[in-house]
Amino acid sequence: MPLAAKETKRAPAFFVGHGNPMNAIENNAFTRSLRNLGKEIQRPKAVLVISAHWTVPYTAISLHQRDTLLYDMYGFPDALYQITYPAPNADFLVSDLQKLLPDLHVEERDLDHGVWSVLVHLFPDADIPVMQLSINTTFSMQEHFKLGRTIRRLREHGVMIIGSGNVTHNLRDMRALADAPVVPWAKEFDDFVKHAIIQKEYDALIHFEERQRYAKHAHPTTEHYIPLLYIAGSAYEDDKSRSTYEKIEHGTLSMRNWLLT
C-alpha cells in the first residue's frame, strides 16, 4: 500500500479496554458496543494493533498464520480455545513501516488474545488484513507516544490503529464479581484518564506516574497502559473524540474505550 495513495477519509484510531478474555465468546454490553462500532465506522483497508500482550525489547511487526491463533491465557473454558479468526495478513504494510521505523523487525507470530478477542466482535467476518506492532520494553512513555505520532500517518491511507489494553489493570486487586462496587482508587485513576482525553492533555497521559497518585497501583506493570499512548500519539487536532464504552468491572478494571475519527 503506497503512502502516496491518500484516502479521502481518515481511518479511525481506537483504544479498547479488552478486559477478560471471556469477552471473546460472550454477548454483553461491552461486546455489543464493539459490534455496533464495527457497523458504524468506515471499513478500513487494514488494522494495525498494539496489544498489551506482545512486549519485546525491540520494535517489531508480525506476520501470522491464518489458521492458528495464540491462545495466551490459561485456565479458561474449552470454548475459548476453539475461537478462530482467519484474518489475512496486512503484509502490504511492511515496506511502508520499514520506511517509517528504523531497525524494524519482522517476525512470524500469531495474533494474541489482545487482538482477536476484540476483532472477533469489531470485524466478525475476519476479512480485513491485520498486523501487530510490538511494545518495545526499552522505550520511555514519551518514546511510545512519539512512535504513535510516527505511525499516525497510516490513518490517512485507510489503516485503522488500535491500542488494546486497559486504563486500569491490577489483577491482584480485582473483585470476583463483574458488577462488584467500584473501588475509589480505580474511579479516580479512570477519571484522570477521562479528563486528559477530553482536554487533550496528552502530556498528563505520558507522565501519568508522576501526575496521578494511584498510578503505580492502577498499573503495577505498564504494558496494559502503553497502548493508550499510541492512540494519543495517533491523534490529529481536528479528530472527533469520544468514548464508545465506559464502565469499571470487577471493582477495579476500567473497560473504557476511546475512538478518534
C-alpha positions, 0 to 999 in steps of 0.5 A, a space after each residue: 500500500 503506497 503512502 502516496 495513495 491518500 484516502 479521502 477519509 481518515 481511518 479511525 484510531 481506537 483504544 479498547 479496554 479488552 478486559 477478560 478474555 471471556 469477552 471473546 465468546 460472550 454477548 454483553 454490553 461491552 461486546 455489543 458496543 464493539 459490534 455496533 462500532 464495527 457497523 458504524 465506522 468506515 471499513 478500513 483497508 487494514 488494522 494495525 494493533 498494539 496489544 498489551 500482550 506482545 512486549 519485546 525489547 525491540 520494535 517489531 511487526 508480525 506476520 501470522 498464520 491464518 489458521 492458528 491463533 495464540 491462545 495466551 491465557 490459561 485456565 479458561 473454558 474449552 470454548 475459548 480455545 476453539 475461537 478462530 479468526 482467519 484474518 489475512 495478513 496486512 503484509 502490504 504494510 511492511 515496506 511502508 513501516 520499514 520506511 517509517 521505523 528504523 531497525 524494524 523487525 519482522 517476525 512470524 507470530 500469531 495474533 494474541 488474545 489482545 487482538 482477536 478477542 476484540 476483532 472477533 466482535 469489531 470485524 466478525 467476518 475476519 476479512 480485513 488484513 491485520 498486523 501487530 506492532 510490538 511494545 518495545 520494553 526499552 522505550 520511555 512513555 514519551 518514546 511510545 507516544 512519539 512512535 504513535 505520532 510516527 505511525 499516525 500517518 497510516 490513518 490517512 491511507 485507510 489503516 485503522 490503529 488500535 491500542 488494546 489494553 486497559 486504563 486500569 489493570 491490577 489483577 491482584 486487586 480485582 473483585 470476583 464479581 463483574 458488577 462488584 462496587 467500584 473501588 475509589 482508587 480505580 474511579 479516580 485513576 479512570 477519571 484522570 484518564 477521562 479528563 486528559 482525553 477530553 482536554 487533550 492533555 496528552 502530556 498528563 497521559 505520558 507522565 501519568 506516574 508522576 501526575 496521578 497518585 494511584 498510578 503505580 497501583 492502577 498499573 503495577 506493570 505498564 504494558 496494559 497502559 502503553 497502548 493508550 499512548 499510541 492512540 494519543 500519539 495517533 491523534 490529529 487536532 481536528 479528530 472527533 473524540 469520544 468514548 464508545 464504552 465506559 464502565 469499571 468491572 470487577 471493582 477495579 478494571 476500567 473497560 473504557 474505550 476511546 475512538 478518534 475519527 
